[in-house]
Amino acid sequence: MVLQQEKIAGGLYGLLVGDALGVPYEFYEAEELPLYEEIEMAPPPGFRKTYSKVDAGTWSDDGAQALCLMDCLLKHEGFSLKAYSDALLAWYEEGFWAVDGVVFDVGIQTANALGAYKSGIPAKKCGLINPEGKGNGALMRVLPLVLWHFVQGDTDPEKRSRDLVRDAHSQCLITHGHLCNQVCSALYCLVAQGLLEGKEAREAIQEGVRALRSIYREKPEYEQELEWSVRPDIPWEGRGTGYVADCLHSAFMILEQASGYEDAVKRAVLLGNDTDTTACVTGGLAGIRYGLQGIPKRWLKALKERKKVECLLGLLLAE
C-alpha cells in the first residue's frame, strides 16, 4: 500500500505542480518560451510572465477546481453534481480552494455556465449553454475521481471502471456538457487508473481505450464520439491547445515519451498555448506514474498552501 499511497499523492501533487509551473507561460507560443533548462515556476530574468501579480507556485483554476472535486468527494462520500456545482460557484465567487482566495483565471465557458447555474438553470444543463463547447475545462479537474474511486470505490475492477466513467461524465455537465468533453474525461480517468494499478504508460493507454470501448458498446453516441473525435487509433500527437481532444492527445504523447515527472511537465509547457492546463493534465498522470518522490522537491517546496492539500490527502488515505 505504501507504493499506492506514493502514486496517489503523486497524482494530486503532480497536477497542482504542473498547473503552477505552467501559469507564468500561459498563452505564449512555443517559439516565444524560454529554453527547456530555464522552465521553472519563477521564469528566467527578462521573461514577462503572463500574470504579473501572481506569485510563483500558485495553482490556477485548474488546480482549484480539482481540489473542489476532491473536497466534495470526501464530504459527500461520492460524487454529487449539485454539491460539486455549488463548490465551483463558491470557487468562482468566493475563491474557495483558490490560493489566497484569489481567482485570477477562468475560462469563458466556465464563467457563463456558472452564471447560468446561479440564475437557477439546472446544473446538468449549464454545460450546454454553449452546445459546441469543447474546451478542456472539465478534463483539467477530473483526476480526483480516479484517486477517490481507487481508494474508496468498488472492489470489483469492472464495476469500479464503470462507476468511474459514469462520474467522469457527470462532473463535466455543470460547465462542459458536450459528449467530447465527457469521453475525453472518461478515457483520461481509465488511463490514470491503469497507472495506479502499476501499468506502464503505453499499456495503461491501450487498456484504457479497450475498457472504454467495451463500456461504450451500450452507448453508441459515446462510442461514435470516441472514434470520431478522440480517434484513439492514430498516434497521440498534440499541440498544447485548449481543445479538449488535443489536450488529451498532448498528455498521452508526452506520457509515452517522457523520462520522468520533470521532463513530462516541461515538455507540456514547451508546447506553448494553454501551458497551465496541458502541464496540469500531463502532470497528474506523470505524478501517478513516477510517484510523489519523482516530483522535484524544489517545486513541492515552492507550491503554495501545501498544508491544505496535505489535509485532503490525509482524509483520502485515512480510510
C-alpha positions as CSV (number, residue, x, y, z in Angstrom):
1,M,0.0,0.0,0.0
2,V,3.0,2.3,0.5
3,L,3.6,2.3,-3.2
4,Q,0.0,3.0,-4.0
5,Q,-0.1,5.9,-1.5
6,E,3.0,7.3,-3.2
7,K,1.2,7.1,-6.5
8,I,-2.0,8.7,-5.2
9,A,-0.1,11.6,-3.6
10,G,1.9,11.9,-6.7
11,G,-1.2,12.3,-8.8
12,L,-2.7,15.1,-6.7
13,Y,0.5,17.0,-6.3
14,G,1.5,16.2,-9.9
15,L,-1.5,18.1,-11.3
16,L,-1.0,21.0,-8.9
17,V,2.7,21.4,-9.5
18,G,2.2,21.1,-13.3
19,D,-0.5,23.7,-13.2
20,A,1.6,26.1,-11.1
21,L,4.6,25.5,-13.4
22,G,2.6,26.4,-16.5
23,V,0.9,29.5,-15.1
24,P,3.6,32.1,-15.9
25,Y,3.8,30.9,-19.5
26,E,0.1,30.7,-20.5
27,F,-0.9,31.9,-23.9
28,Y,2.7,32.1,-25.2
29,E,3.6,30.4,-28.5
30,A,6.1,27.6,-28.3
31,E,8.8,29.7,-30.0
32,E,8.4,32.5,-27.5
33,L,9.2,30.4,-24.5
34,P,12.5,30.1,-22.6
35,L,14.8,27.1,-23.1
36,Y,14.0,23.7,-21.6
37,E,16.5,24.2,-18.8
38,E,15.0,27.6,-17.9
39,I,11.4,26.4,-17.4
40,E,10.8,26.9,-13.7
41,M,7.9,28.3,-11.5
42,A,9.8,31.6,-11.5
43,P,10.7,32.3,-15.1
44,P,14.2,33.5,-16.1
45,P,15.1,37.2,-15.9
46,G,13.7,39.1,-18.9
47,F,10.8,36.8,-19.5
48,R,7.4,38.6,-19.0
49,K,5.2,36.2,-17.1
50,T,1.5,36.1,-18.0
51,Y,0.1,37.1,-14.6
52,S,2.4,39.7,-13.2
53,K,0.8,39.8,-9.7
54,V,0.6,36.0,-9.2
55,D,3.4,34.5,-7.1
56,A,5.4,31.5,-8.2
57,G,3.9,28.2,-7.0
58,T,0.3,29.3,-7.3
59,W,-2.2,26.9,-8.9
60,S,-4.8,28.3,-11.2
61,D,-8.5,27.5,-11.8
62,D,-7.4,24.0,-12.9
63,G,-6.0,23.1,-9.5
64,A,-8.7,24.9,-7.5
65,Q,-11.5,23.1,-9.4
66,A,-9.7,19.7,-8.9
67,L,-9.4,20.4,-5.1
68,C,-13.1,21.4,-5.0
69,L,-13.8,18.0,-6.5
70,M,-11.7,16.1,-4.0
71,D,-13.2,18.0,-1.2
72,C,-16.8,17.2,-2.4
73,L,-16.0,13.5,-2.8
74,L,-14.7,13.3,0.7
75,K,-17.5,15.3,2.3
76,H,-20.3,13.5,0.5
77,E,-18.7,10.0,0.2
78,G,-19.1,10.1,-3.5
79,F,-19.9,12.3,-6.4
80,S,-22.9,14.7,-6.2
81,L,-23.4,17.0,-9.2
82,K,-25.3,19.5,-7.0
83,A,-22.6,19.6,-4.3
84,Y,-19.9,19.9,-6.9
85,S,-21.7,22.7,-8.8
86,D,-22.2,24.6,-5.5
87,A,-18.4,24.2,-4.8
88,L,-17.5,25.5,-8.2
89,L,-19.8,28.5,-7.8
90,A,-18.2,29.1,-4.4
91,W,-14.7,29.0,-6.0
92,Y,-15.8,31.4,-8.7
93,E,-17.4,33.9,-6.4
94,E,-15.5,33.5,-3.1
95,G,-12.2,31.9,-4.1
96,F,-13.0,28.5,-2.5
97,W,-9.8,26.4,-2.8
98,A,-8.1,29.2,-4.8
99,V,-4.7,30.2,-3.4
100,D,-5.2,33.2,-1.0
101,G,-8.9,33.1,-2.1
102,V,-8.0,34.9,-5.4
103,V,-9.5,33.8,-8.7
104,F,-7.2,35.2,-11.5
105,D,-8.1,32.9,-14.4
106,V,-11.4,31.5,-15.6
107,G,-12.5,30.2,-19.0
108,I,-15.3,32.0,-20.7
109,Q,-17.4,28.8,-21.0
110,T,-17.0,28.1,-17.3
111,A,-17.9,31.7,-16.3
112,N,-21.0,31.6,-18.5
113,A,-22.1,28.2,-17.2
114,L,-21.7,29.1,-13.5
115,G,-23.6,32.3,-14.2
116,A,-26.4,30.3,-15.6
117,Y,-26.3,27.9,-12.6
118,K,-26.5,30.9,-10.2
119,S,-29.6,32.1,-12.1
120,G,-31.4,28.9,-11.5
121,I,-30.7,26.7,-14.5
122,P,-30.2,23.1,-13.5
123,A,-26.6,22.0,-13.3
124,K,-27.0,19.2,-15.9
125,K,-28.0,21.9,-18.5
126,C,-25.5,24.6,-17.7
127,G,-22.6,22.9,-19.5
128,L,-24.6,23.1,-22.8
129,I,-25.1,26.9,-22.7
130,N,-22.5,26.7,-25.5
131,P,-23.7,23.5,-27.2
132,E,-20.5,23.0,-29.2
133,G,-18.1,24.0,-26.3
134,K,-15.2,21.6,-26.4
135,G,-12.6,23.3,-24.1
136,N,-10.5,21.4,-21.7
137,G,-12.1,22.9,-18.6
138,A,-13.6,19.6,-17.3
139,L,-10.7,17.4,-18.3
140,M,-8.2,19.5,-16.2
141,R,-10.0,18.8,-12.9
142,V,-11.2,15.2,-13.2
143,L,-8.3,13.3,-11.7
144,P,-9.5,13.3,-8.0
145,L,-12.3,11.0,-9.2
146,V,-9.7,8.4,-10.0
147,L,-7.9,8.7,-6.7
148,W,-11.2,8.6,-4.7
149,H,-12.6,5.5,-6.6
150,F,-9.2,3.7,-6.3
151,V,-9.2,4.1,-2.5
152,Q,-12.9,4.0,-1.6
153,G,-14.7,2.7,-4.7
154,D,-16.0,-0.7,-5.6
155,T,-13.5,-3.6,-5.1
156,D,-14.7,-5.3,-8.4
157,P,-12.4,-3.8,-11.0
158,E,-15.0,-3.8,-13.8
159,K,-17.7,-2.1,-11.7
160,R,-15.2,0.4,-10.4
161,S,-14.3,1.3,-14.0
162,R,-17.9,1.7,-15.0
163,D,-18.6,3.9,-11.9
164,L,-15.6,5.9,-12.7
165,V,-16.7,6.6,-16.3
166,R,-20.2,7.5,-15.1
167,D,-18.8,10.1,-12.6
168,A,-16.3,11.4,-15.2
169,H,-19.2,12.1,-17.5
170,S,-21.3,13.7,-14.7
171,Q,-18.6,16.1,-13.5
172,C,-18.5,17.6,-16.9
173,L,-22.2,18.6,-17.0
174,I,-22.0,21.8,-14.9
175,T,-19.6,23.6,-17.3
176,H,-18.6,21.4,-20.3
177,G,-21.5,19.1,-21.2
178,H,-20.6,18.2,-24.8
179,L,-20.0,14.5,-25.4
180,C,-16.5,15.1,-26.5
181,N,-15.6,16.5,-23.1
182,Q,-17.3,13.6,-21.3
183,V,-15.5,11.0,-23.4
184,C,-12.0,12.6,-23.0
185,S,-12.5,12.8,-19.2
186,A,-13.6,9.2,-19.1
187,L,-10.6,7.9,-21.1
188,Y,-8.2,10.0,-19.1
189,C,-9.6,8.5,-15.9
190,L,-9.3,5.0,-17.1
191,V,-5.7,5.6,-18.1
192,A,-4.9,7.1,-14.7
193,Q,-6.5,4.1,-13.1
194,G,-4.2,1.8,-15.1
195,L,-1.2,3.8,-13.9
196,L,-2.3,3.4,-10.3
197,E,-2.5,-0.3,-10.9
198,G,1.1,-0.3,-11.9
199,K,0.8,-0.4,-15.7
200,E,3.4,1.3,-17.9
201,A,2.3,4.4,-19.9
202,R,1.6,2.7,-23.2
203,E,-0.1,-0.3,-21.7
204,A,-2.3,2.0,-19.5
205,I,-3.4,4.0,-22.5
206,Q,-4.1,0.9,-24.6
207,E,-6.0,-0.8,-21.8
208,G,-7.9,2.4,-21.1
209,V,-9.1,2.6,-24.7
210,R,-10.1,-1.1,-24.7
211,A,-12.0,-0.7,-21.5
212,L,-13.8,2.4,-22.7
213,R,-14.8,0.8,-26.0
214,S,-16.3,-2.1,-24.0
215,I,-18.3,0.2,-21.8
216,Y,-19.4,2.3,-24.8
217,R,-20.9,-0.7,-26.6
218,E,-24.1,0.1,-24.6
219,K,-23.7,3.9,-25.5
220,P,-23.5,4.2,-29.3
221,E,-23.4,8.1,-29.3
222,Y,-20.4,8.0,-26.9
223,E,-18.8,5.3,-28.9
224,Q,-19.1,7.4,-32.0
225,E,-17.6,10.4,-30.2
226,L,-14.6,8.3,-29.1
227,E,-13.9,7.1,-32.5
228,W,-14.6,10.3,-34.5
229,S,-13.3,13.0,-32.2
230,V,-10.7,11.3,-29.9
231,R,-9.5,8.9,-32.6
232,P,-7.6,6.5,-30.4
233,D,-6.1,4.5,-33.2
234,I,-4.0,7.3,-34.6
235,P,-0.7,8.4,-33.0
236,W,-1.0,10.5,-29.9
237,E,0.1,13.9,-31.2
238,G,-0.9,17.2,-29.6
239,R,-0.2,20.9,-29.8
240,G,-1.0,22.0,-26.3
241,T,-4.2,23.9,-27.2
242,G,-7.3,24.4,-25.2
243,Y,-9.3,22.0,-27.4
244,V,-10.1,19.0,-25.1
245,A,-9.2,16.2,-27.6
246,D,-5.9,18.0,-28.4
247,C,-5.2,18.4,-24.7
248,L,-5.7,14.7,-24.1
249,H,-3.5,13.8,-27.1
250,S,-0.8,16.1,-25.8
251,A,-0.8,14.5,-22.4
252,F,-0.7,10.9,-23.8
253,M,2.0,11.8,-26.3
254,I,4.2,13.3,-23.6
255,L,3.5,10.4,-21.1
256,E,4.7,7.9,-23.7
257,Q,7.9,9.9,-24.4
258,A,9.0,11.4,-21.0
259,S,11.8,10.1,-18.9
260,G,10.4,11.4,-15.6
261,Y,8.0,13.8,-14.0
262,E,10.1,16.9,-14.5
263,D,10.7,16.0,-18.2
264,A,7.0,15.5,-18.7
265,V,5.7,18.8,-17.3
266,K,8.5,20.8,-19.0
267,R,7.6,19.2,-22.3
268,A,4.0,20.1,-21.7
269,V,4.8,23.8,-21.0
270,L,7.1,23.9,-24.0
271,L,4.2,23.1,-26.3
272,G,3.0,26.6,-25.6
273,N,-0.6,27.8,-25.8
274,D,-2.6,26.5,-22.8
275,T,0.5,25.8,-20.8
276,D,-1.0,25.5,-17.3
277,T,-3.7,23.1,-18.3
278,T,-1.5,20.9,-20.5
279,A,1.0,20.7,-17.7
280,C,-1.8,20.0,-15.2
281,V,-3.4,17.2,-17.2
282,T,0.0,15.7,-18.0
283,G,1.4,16.3,-14.5
284,G,-1.5,14.3,-12.9
285,L,-0.7,11.3,-15.0
286,A,3.1,11.7,-14.6
287,G,2.7,12.2,-10.9
288,I,1.0,8.8,-10.6
289,R,3.5,7.1,-13.0
290,Y,6.6,8.3,-11.1
291,G,5.1,8.8,-7.6
292,L,5.5,11.7,-5.2
293,Q,9.2,11.1,-4.9
294,G,9.5,11.7,-8.6
295,I,8.4,15.3,-8.3
296,P,11.3,17.7,-7.8
297,K,11.5,18.8,-4.1
298,R,12.2,22.4,-5.2
299,W,8.8,22.5,-6.8
300,L,6.9,20.9,-3.9
301,K,8.6,23.3,-1.6
302,A,7.5,26.3,-3.8
303,L,3.9,25.1,-4.0
304,K,1.5,27.5,-2.2
305,E,-0.8,26.3,0.6
306,R,0.6,22.8,0.7
307,K,-0.8,22.2,4.2
308,K,-4.3,22.4,2.8
309,V,-3.5,19.7,0.2
310,E,-1.9,17.5,2.9
311,C,-5.2,17.6,4.9
312,L,-7.2,16.4,1.9
313,L,-4.7,13.6,1.2
314,G,-4.8,12.6,4.8
315,L,-8.6,12.3,4.7
316,L,-8.5,10.3,1.5
317,L,-5.8,7.9,2.7
318,A,-7.2,7.5,6.2
319,E,-9.9,5.1,5.0
